[in-house]
Amino acid sequence: MLVYADHDCSAAEAAGLPKTDQGVYEVVAPWSELEKLEGVEISGAGSRER
């Protein structure tokens, strides 16, 4: 499951992701359809890539 959560939801809506909660979009995709996958964790002290 891919989850997008942000204050600016225009990118998620433009990508056609279904909205599951206010500011949260989720979609299920098979690994075979993912080309470039980047995980980003956001914490209260800033953000860091994993």
C-alpha distance matrix in Angstrom:
0.0 3.8 6.5 10.1 12.9 16.5 19.9 20.3 17.9 19.7 17.4 14.3 16.8 18.3 15.2 14.8 11.6 12.1 13.4 12.4 15.0 17.6 16.3 12.6 10.3 6.8 5.7 4.4 6.6 8.9 10.1 13.3 12.5 11.5 14.9 14.8 12.1 13.4 12.3 14.5 15.4 17.7 20.4 23.6 25.7 23.9 21.0 20.5 18.4 17.0
3.8 0.0 3.8 6.8 10.1 13.3 16.9 16.9 14.7 16.5 14.0 11.2 14.1 15.5 12.4 12.8 9.6 11.0 12.1 11.9 14.1 16.0 14.0 10.6 8.3 5.6 5.3 6.1 7.4 10.3 10.8 13.8 12.2 10.5 13.3 12.6 9.8 10.7 9.8 11.8 13.1 15.3 18.3 21.5 23.4 21.3 18.3 18.0 15.9 15.2
6.5 3.8 0.0 3.8 6.5 10.0 13.5 14.1 12.1 14.5 12.6 9.7 12.7 14.8 12.5 12.7 9.2 10.1 10.0 9.6 11.0 12.6 10.5 7.1 5.8 4.5 6.7 8.9 10.9 14.0 14.6 17.5 15.6 13.8 16.3 15.0 12.0 11.8 10.2 10.9 11.5 12.9 15.8 18.6 20.9 18.9 16.3 16.7 15.4 15.2
10.1 6.8 3.8 0.0 3.8 6.6 10.1 10.4 8.6 11.1 9.4 7.0 10.3 12.3 10.8 11.6 8.6 10.0 9.4 10.1 10.7 11.1 8.1 5.8 5.1 6.3 8.8 11.7 13.3 16.6 17.0 19.6 17.2 15.1 16.9 15.2 12.6 11.8 10.6 10.3 11.2 11.7 14.9 17.3 19.5 17.2 14.8 15.8 14.8 15.6
12.9 10.1 6.5 3.8 0.0 3.8 7.2 8.6 7.8 11.2 10.5 8.7 11.5 14.0 13.3 14.0 11.1 11.7 9.8 10.1 9.3 8.8 5.6 4.5 6.3 8.7 11.9 14.9 16.9 20.2 20.6 23.3 20.9 18.8 20.5 18.4 15.7 14.2 12.4 11.0 10.9 10.2 12.8 14.6 17.2 15.2 13.5 15.3 15.3 16.5
16.5 13.3 10.0 6.6 3.8 0.0 3.8 5.4 6.1 9.4 9.4 8.9 11.4 13.6 13.8 15.0 12.8 13.8 11.7 12.7 11.2 9.4 5.7 7.0 9.0 11.9 14.9 18.2 19.8 23.1 23.4 25.8 23.2 20.9 22.1 19.7 17.4 15.5 14.1 12.0 12.0 10.4 12.9 14.0 16.3 14.0 12.8 15.3 15.8 17.8
19.9 16.9 13.5 10.1 7.2 3.8 0.0 3.8 6.0 9.1 10.4 10.6 12.1 14.4 15.5 16.5 14.8 15.5 12.9 14.2 12.0 9.2 6.1 9.0 11.4 14.8 17.9 21.3 23.1 26.5 26.9 29.2 26.4 24.2 25.3 22.9 20.9 19.0 17.7 15.3 15.1 12.8 14.7 14.8 17.2 15.2 14.8 17.7 18.7 21.0
20.3 16.9 14.1 10.4 8.6 5.4 3.8 0.0 3.8 5.7 7.3 8.5 9.7 11.3 13.0 14.3 13.4 14.8 12.9 15.1 13.7 11.0 7.7 10.3 11.5 15.0 17.5 21.0 22.3 25.8 26.2 28.1 25.0 23.0 23.8 21.5 20.1 18.5 18.0 16.0 16.7 14.9 17.3 17.9 19.7 17.2 16.4 18.9 19.4 21.9
17.9 14.7 12.1 8.6 7.8 6.1 6.0 3.8 0.0 3.8 5.5 5.4 6.2 8.5 10.0 10.8 9.9 11.1 9.5 12.1 11.4 9.4 6.3 8.2 8.5 12.1 14.4 18.1 19.5 23.1 24.0 25.7 22.6 21.0 22.2 20.5 19.1 18.1 17.7 16.5 17.4 16.2 18.9 19.9 22.1 19.6 18.3 20.5 20.4 22.4
19.7 16.5 14.5 11.1 11.2 9.4 9.1 5.7 3.8 0.0 3.8 5.5 5.1 5.9 8.5 9.9 10.3 12.2 11.5 14.8 14.6 12.7 10.0 11.6 11.0 14.2 15.7 19.3 20.2 23.7 24.6 25.8 22.3 21.0 21.8 20.3 19.6 19.1 19.4 18.4 19.9 19.0 22.0 23.0 24.8 22.0 20.5 22.5 22.1 24.2
17.4 14.0 12.6 9.4 10.5 9.4 10.4 7.3 5.5 3.8 0.0 3.8 5.5 5.1 6.2 8.7 9.0 11.9 12.0 15.1 15.5 14.3 11.2 11.7 10.4 12.8 13.8 17.1 17.4 20.7 21.3 22.4 18.9 17.4 18.0 16.5 16.0 15.6 16.4 15.9 17.9 17.6 21.0 22.6 24.1 21.0 19.0 20.4 19.4 21.4
14.3 11.2 9.7 7.0 8.7 8.9 10.6 8.5 5.4 5.5 3.8 0.0 3.8 5.4 5.1 6.4 5.5 8.2 8.5 11.6 12.5 12.0 9.2 8.8 6.8 9.2 10.3 13.8 14.7 18.3 19.3 20.7 17.4 16.1 17.6 16.4 15.3 15.4 15.7 15.6 17.3 17.3 20.6 22.4 24.4 21.6 19.4 20.7 19.6 21.0
16.8 14.1 12.7 10.3 11.5 11.4 12.1 9.7 6.2 5.1 5.5 3.8 0.0 3.8 5.3 5.0 5.8 7.7 8.2 11.8 12.9 12.2 10.2 10.5 8.4 11.0 11.9 15.5 16.5 20.1 21.7 22.7 19.2 18.6 20.1 19.4 18.7 19.0 19.4 19.3 20.9 20.7 23.8 25.3 27.5 24.8 22.9 24.3 23.4 24.8
18.3 15.5 14.8 12.3 14.0 13.6 14.4 11.3 8.5 5.9 5.1 5.4 3.8 0.0 3.8 5.4 7.7 10.5 11.8 15.4 16.6 15.9 13.6 13.8 11.5 13.5 13.6 16.7 16.9 20.2 21.5 22.0 18.3 17.7 18.7 18.1 18.2 18.8 19.9 20.1 22.2 22.2 25.6 27.3 29.0 26.0 23.9 25.0 23.8 25.3
15.2 12.4 12.5 10.8 13.3 13.8 15.5 13.0 10.0 8.5 6.2 5.1 5.3 3.8 0.0 3.8 5.7 9.2 11.3 14.5 16.4 16.5 14.1 13.2 10.2 11.2 10.6 13.4 13.2 16.4 17.7 18.2 14.5 14.1 15.3 15.1 15.1 16.2 17.5 18.3 20.7 21.3 24.8 26.9 28.7 25.7 23.1 23.8 22.1 23.2
14.8 12.8 12.7 11.6 14.0 15.0 16.5 14.3 10.8 9.9 8.7 6.4 5.0 5.4 3.8 0.0 3.8 6.4 9.1 12.4 14.7 15.3 13.7 12.6 9.4 10.2 9.4 12.4 12.9 16.4 18.4 19.0 15.5 15.7 17.6 17.8 17.5 18.8 19.6 20.5 22.4 23.0 26.3 28.4 30.5 27.8 25.4 26.2 24.6 25.4
11.6 9.6 9.2 8.6 11.1 12.8 14.8 13.4 9.9 10.3 9.0 5.5 5.8 7.7 5.7 3.8 0.0 3.8 6.4 9.3 11.8 12.8 11.3 9.4 5.8 6.4 6.3 9.7 11.1 14.9 16.9 18.2 15.0 14.8 17.2 17.1 16.0 17.0 17.2 18.0 19.6 20.3 23.4 25.6 27.9 25.4 23.0 23.8 22.4 22.9
12.1 11.0 10.1 10.0 11.7 13.8 15.5 14.8 11.1 12.2 11.9 8.2 7.7 10.5 9.2 6.4 3.8 0.0 3.8 6.4 9.3 11.1 10.7 8.7 5.5 6.1 6.8 10.2 12.6 16.4 18.8 20.4 17.6 17.7 20.4 20.4 18.9 19.8 19.5 20.1 21.1 21.5 24.2 26.2 28.9 26.8 24.7 25.8 24.6 24.9
13.4 12.1 10.0 9.4 9.8 11.7 12.9 12.9 9.5 11.5 12.0 8.5 8.2 11.8 11.3 9.1 6.4 3.8 0.0 3.8 5.8 7.3 7.5 5.9 4.4 6.7 9.1 12.6 15.4 19.2 21.3 23.3 20.6 20.2 22.8 22.2 20.3 20.6 19.6 19.6 20.0 19.8 22.2 23.8 26.7 24.9 23.3 24.8 24.2 24.8
12.4 11.9 9.6 10.1 10.1 12.7 14.2 15.1 12.1 14.8 15.1 11.6 11.8 15.4 14.5 12.4 9.3 6.4 3.8 0.0 3.8 7.1 8.2 5.8 5.5 6.5 9.4 12.4 15.8 19.4 21.5 24.0 21.7 21.2 24.1 23.5 21.1 21.2 19.7 19.7 19.5 19.4 21.4 22.9 26.1 24.8 23.2 24.7 24.2 24.4
15.0 14.1 11.0 10.7 9.3 11.2 12.0 13.7 11.4 14.6 15.5 12.5 12.9 16.6 16.4 14.7 11.8 9.3 5.8 3.8 0.0 3.8 6.0 5.0 7.0 9.2 12.6 15.7 19.0 22.6 24.4 27.0 24.7 23.8 26.4 25.3 22.8 22.3 20.4 19.7 18.9 18.2 19.7 20.7 24.1 23.0 22.0 24.0 24.1 24.6
17.6 16.0 12.6 11.1 8.8 9.4 9.2 11.0 9.4 12.7 14.3 12.0 12.2 15.9 16.5 15.3 12.8 11.1 7.3 7.1 3.8 0.0 3.8 5.5 8.4 11.5 15.0 18.4 21.4 25.0 26.6 29.0 26.5 25.3 27.5 26.1 23.7 22.8 21.0 19.7 19.0 17.5 19.0 19.4 22.7 21.6 21.0 23.5 24.0 25.1
16.3 14.0 10.5 8.1 5.6 5.7 6.1 7.7 6.3 10.0 11.2 9.2 10.2 13.6 14.1 13.7 11.3 10.7 7.5 8.2 6.0 3.8 0.0 3.8 6.8 10.3 13.8 17.3 19.8 23.4 24.5 27.0 24.3 22.7 24.6 22.9 20.6 19.5 17.9 16.5 16.1 14.7 16.6 17.4 20.4 18.8 17.9 20.3 20.7 22.1
12.6 10.6 7.1 5.8 4.5 7.0 9.0 10.3 8.2 11.6 11.7 8.8 10.5 13.8 13.2 12.6 9.4 8.7 5.9 5.8 5.0 5.5 3.8 0.0 3.8 6.8 10.4 13.8 16.5 20.0 21.3 23.9 21.5 20.0 22.3 20.8 18.3 17.5 15.8 15.0 14.8 14.2 16.4 17.9 20.9 19.3 17.8 19.6 19.5 20.3
10.3 8.3 5.8 5.1 6.3 9.0 11.4 11.5 8.5 11.0 10.4 6.8 8.4 11.5 10.2 9.4 5.8 5.5 4.4 5.5 7.0 8.4 6.8 3.8 0.0 3.8 7.0 10.6 13.2 16.8 18.4 20.7 18.1 17.0 19.5 18.6 16.4 16.3 15.3 15.3 15.8 16.0 18.7 20.7 23.4 21.4 19.4 20.7 19.9 20.4
6.8 5.6 4.5 6.3 8.7 11.9 14.8 15.0 12.1 14.2 12.8 9.2 11.0 13.5 11.2 10.2 6.4 6.1 6.7 6.5 9.2 11.5 10.3 6.8 3.8 0.0 3.8 7.0 9.9 13.5 15.3 17.8 15.6 14.8 17.7 17.2 14.9 15.4 14.4 15.2 15.9 16.9 19.7 22.1 24.7 22.8 20.4 21.1 19.8 19.6
5.7 5.3 6.7 8.8 11.9 14.9 17.9 17.5 14.4 15.7 13.8 10.3 11.9 13.6 10.6 9.4 6.3 6.8 9.1 9.4 12.6 15.0 13.8 10.4 7.0 3.8 0.0 3.8 6.5 10.2 12.4 14.6 12.4 12.2 15.5 15.7 13.8 15.3 15.0 16.7 17.9 19.5 22.5 25.2 27.5 25.4 22.7 22.8 20.9 20.5
4.4 6.1 8.9 11.7 14.9 18.2 21.3 21.0 18.1 19.3 17.1 13.8 15.5 16.7 13.4 12.4 9.7 10.2 12.6 12.4 15.7 18.4 17.3 13.8 10.6 7.0 3.8 0.0 3.8 7.0 9.6 11.9 10.5 10.9 14.5 15.4 13.6 15.6 15.4 17.8 19.1 21.3 24.2 27.2 29.4 27.3 24.4 24.0 21.7 20.6
6.6 7.4 10.9 13.3 16.9 19.8 23.1 22.3 19.5 20.2 17.4 14.7 16.5 16.9 13.2 12.9 11.1 12.6 15.4 15.8 19.0 21.4 19.8 16.5 13.2 9.9 6.5 3.8 0.0 3.8 6.5 8.3 6.8 7.6 11.3 12.8 11.7 14.5 15.1 18.0 20.0 22.4 25.6 28.8 30.6 28.3 25.0 24.2 21.5 20.3
8.9 10.3 14.0 16.6 20.2 23.1 26.5 25.8 23.1 23.7 20.7 18.3 20.1 20.2 16.4 16.4 14.9 16.4 19.2 19.4 22.6 25.0 23.4 20.0 16.8 13.5 10.2 7.0 3.8 0.0 3.8 5.4 5.7 7.2 10.8 13.0 12.2 15.4 16.3 19.6 21.7 24.6 27.7 31.1 32.7 30.4 26.9 25.6 22.6 21.0
10.1 10.8 14.6 17.0 20.6 23.4 26.9 26.2 24.0 24.6 21.3 19.3 21.7 21.5 17.7 18.4 16.9 18.8 21.3 21.5 24.4 26.6 24.5 21.3 18.4 15.3 12.4 9.6 6.5 3.8 0.0 3.8 5.4 5.3 8.4 10.5 9.8 13.2 14.4 18.0 20.3 23.5 26.6 30.2 31.4 29.0 25.4 23.7 20.4 18.5
13.3 13.8 17.5 19.6 23.3 25.8 29.2 28.1 25.7 25.8 22.4 20.7 22.7 22.0 18.2 19.0 18.2 20.4 23.3 24.0 27.0 29.0 27.0 23.9 20.7 17.8 14.6 11.9 8.3 5.4 3.8 0.0 3.8 5.6 7.8 11.0 11.6 15.3 17.2 20.8 23.4 26.5 29.8 33.4 34.4 31.8 28.1 26.3 22.9 21.3
12.5 12.2 15.6 17.2 20.9 23.2 26.4 25.0 22.6 22.3 18.9 17.4 19.2 18.3 14.5 15.5 15.0 17.6 20.6 21.7 24.7 26.5 24.3 21.5 18.1 15.6 12.4 10.5 6.8 5.7 5.4 3.8 0.0 3.8 6.4 9.5 10.4 14.1 16.2 19.5 22.4 25.1 28.6 32.0 33.1 30.3 26.8 25.3 22.1 21.0
11.5 10.5 13.8 15.1 18.8 20.9 24.2 23.0 21.0 21.0 17.4 16.1 18.6 17.7 14.1 15.7 14.8 17.7 20.2 21.2 23.8 25.3 22.7 20.0 17.0 14.8 12.2 10.9 7.6 7.2 5.3 5.6 3.8 0.0 3.8 6.0 6.6 10.4 12.7 16.0 19.0 21.9 25.4 28.8 29.7 26.9 23.3 21.7 18.3 17.4
14.9 13.3 16.3 16.9 20.5 22.1 25.3 23.8 22.2 21.8 18.0 17.6 20.1 18.7 15.3 17.6 17.2 20.4 22.8 24.1 26.4 27.5 24.6 22.3 19.5 17.7 15.5 14.5 11.3 10.8 8.4 7.8 6.4 3.8 0.0 3.8 6.4 10.0 13.1 16.3 19.7 22.6 26.1 29.5 30.0 26.9 23.2 21.4 17.9 17.3
14.8 12.6 15.0 15.2 18.4 19.7 22.9 21.5 20.5 20.3 16.5 16.4 19.4 18.1 15.1 17.8 17.1 20.4 22.2 23.5 25.3 26.1 22.9 20.8 18.6 17.2 15.7 15.4 12.8 13.0 10.5 11.0 9.5 6.0 3.8 0.0 3.8 6.6 10.1 13.1 16.6 19.4 22.9 26.3 26.5 23.4 19.7 17.8 14.3 14.1
12.1 9.8 12.0 12.6 15.7 17.4 20.9 20.1 19.1 19.6 16.0 15.3 18.7 18.2 15.1 17.5 16.0 18.9 20.3 21.1 22.8 23.7 20.6 18.3 16.4 14.9 13.8 13.6 11.7 12.2 9.8 11.6 10.4 6.6 6.4 3.8 0.0 3.8 6.7 10.0 13.3 16.3 19.8 23.3 23.7 20.8 17.1 15.2 11.8 11.2
13.4 10.7 11.8 11.8 14.2 15.5 19.0 18.5 18.1 19.1 15.6 15.4 19.0 18.8 16.2 18.8 17.0 19.8 20.6 21.2 22.3 22.8 19.5 17.5 16.3 15.4 15.3 15.6 14.5 15.4 13.2 15.3 14.1 10.4 10.0 6.6 3.8 0.0 3.8 6.5 10.1 13.0 16.4 19.9 20.1 17.1 13.4 11.5 8.1 8.1
12.3 9.8 10.2 10.6 12.4 14.1 17.7 18.0 17.7 19.4 16.4 15.7 19.4 19.9 17.5 19.6 17.2 19.5 19.6 19.7 20.4 21.0 17.9 15.8 15.3 14.4 15.0 15.4 15.1 16.3 14.4 17.2 16.2 12.7 13.1 10.1 6.7 3.8 0.0 3.8 6.7 10.0 13.2 16.9 17.3 14.8 11.1 9.3 6.4 5.8
14.5 11.8 10.9 10.3 11.0 12.0 15.3 16.0 16.5 18.4 15.9 15.6 19.3 20.1 18.3 20.5 18.0 20.1 19.6 19.7 19.7 19.7 16.5 15.0 15.3 15.2 16.7 17.8 18.0 19.6 18.0 20.8 19.5 16.0 16.3 13.1 10.0 6.5 3.8 0.0 3.8 6.5 9.9 13.4 13.8 11.0 7.4 6.3 4.6 5.9
15.4 13.1 11.5 11.2 10.9 12.0 15.1 16.7 17.4 19.9 17.9 17.3 20.9 22.2 20.7 22.4 19.6 21.1 20.0 19.5 18.9 19.0 16.1 14.8 15.8 15.9 17.9 19.1 20.0 21.7 20.3 23.4 22.4 19.0 19.7 16.6 13.3 10.1 6.7 3.8 0.0 3.8 6.6 10.3 11.0 9.1 6.1 5.8 6.0 6.8
17.7 15.3 12.9 11.7 10.2 10.4 12.8 14.9 16.2 19.0 17.6 17.3 20.7 22.2 21.3 23.0 20.3 21.5 19.8 19.4 18.2 17.5 14.7 14.2 16.0 16.9 19.5 21.3 22.4 24.6 23.5 26.5 25.1 21.9 22.6 19.4 16.3 13.0 10.0 6.5 3.8 0.0 3.8 7.0 8.2 6.3 4.4 6.4 8.4 10.1
20.4 18.3 15.8 14.9 12.8 12.9 14.7 17.3 18.9 22.0 21.0 20.6 23.8 25.6 24.8 26.3 23.4 24.2 22.2 21.4 19.7 19.0 16.6 16.4 18.7 19.7 22.5 24.2 25.6 27.7 26.6 29.8 28.6 25.4 26.1 22.9 19.8 16.4 13.2 9.9 6.6 3.8 0.0 3.8 5.4 5.5 5.7 8.0 10.8 12.1
23.6 21.5 18.6 17.3 14.6 14.0 14.8 17.9 19.9 23.0 22.6 22.4 25.3 27.3 26.9 28.4 25.6 26.2 23.8 22.9 20.7 19.4 17.4 17.9 20.7 22.1 25.2 27.2 28.8 31.1 30.2 33.4 32.0 28.8 29.5 26.3 23.3 19.9 16.9 13.4 10.3 7.0 3.8 0.0 3.8 5.6 7.9 10.8 14.1 15.7
25.7 23.4 20.9 19.5 17.2 16.3 17.2 19.7 22.1 24.8 24.1 24.4 27.5 29.0 28.7 30.5 27.9 28.9 26.7 26.1 24.1 22.7 20.4 20.9 23.4 24.7 27.5 29.4 30.6 32.7 31.4 34.4 33.1 29.7 30.0 26.5 23.7 20.1 17.3 13.8 11.0 8.2 5.4 3.8 0.0 3.8 7.0 9.5 13.2 15.2
23.9 21.3 18.9 17.2 15.2 14.0 15.2 17.2 19.6 22.0 21.0 21.6 24.8 26.0 25.7 27.8 25.4 26.8 24.9 24.8 23.0 21.6 18.8 19.3 21.4 22.8 25.4 27.3 28.3 30.4 29.0 31.8 30.3 26.9 26.9 23.4 20.8 17.1 14.8 11.0 9.1 6.3 5.5 5.6 3.8 0.0 3.8 6.9 10.5 13.2
21.0 18.3 16.3 14.8 13.5 12.8 14.8 16.4 18.3 20.5 19.0 19.4 22.9 23.9 23.1 25.4 23.0 24.7 23.3 23.2 22.0 21.0 17.9 17.8 19.4 20.4 22.7 24.4 25.0 26.9 25.4 28.1 26.8 23.3 23.2 19.7 17.1 13.4 11.1 7.4 6.1 4.4 5.7 7.9 7.0 3.8 0.0 3.8 7.0 9.8
20.5 18.0 16.7 15.8 15.3 15.3 17.7 18.9 20.5 22.5 20.4 20.7 24.3 25.0 23.8 26.2 23.8 25.8 24.8 24.7 24.0 23.5 20.3 19.6 20.7 21.1 22.8 24.0 24.2 25.6 23.7 26.3 25.3 21.7 21.4 17.8 15.2 11.5 9.3 6.3 5.8 6.4 8.0 10.8 9.5 6.9 3.8 0.0 3.8 6.6
18.4 15.9 15.4 14.8 15.3 15.8 18.7 19.4 20.4 22.1 19.4 19.6 23.4 23.8 22.1 24.6 22.4 24.6 24.2 24.2 24.1 24.0 20.7 19.5 19.9 19.8 20.9 21.7 21.5 22.6 20.4 22.9 22.1 18.3 17.9 14.3 11.8 8.1 6.4 4.6 6.0 8.4 10.8 14.1 13.2 10.5 7.0 3.8 0.0 3.8
17.0 15.2 15.2 15.6 16.5 17.8 21.0 21.9 22.4 24.2 21.4 21.0 24.8 25.3 23.2 25.4 22.9 24.9 24.8 24.4 24.6 25.1 22.1 20.3 20.4 19.6 20.5 20.6 20.3 21.0 18.5 21.3 21.0 17.4 17.3 14.1 11.2 8.1 5.8 5.9 6.8 10.1 12.1 15.7 15.2 13.2 9.8 6.6 3.8 0.0
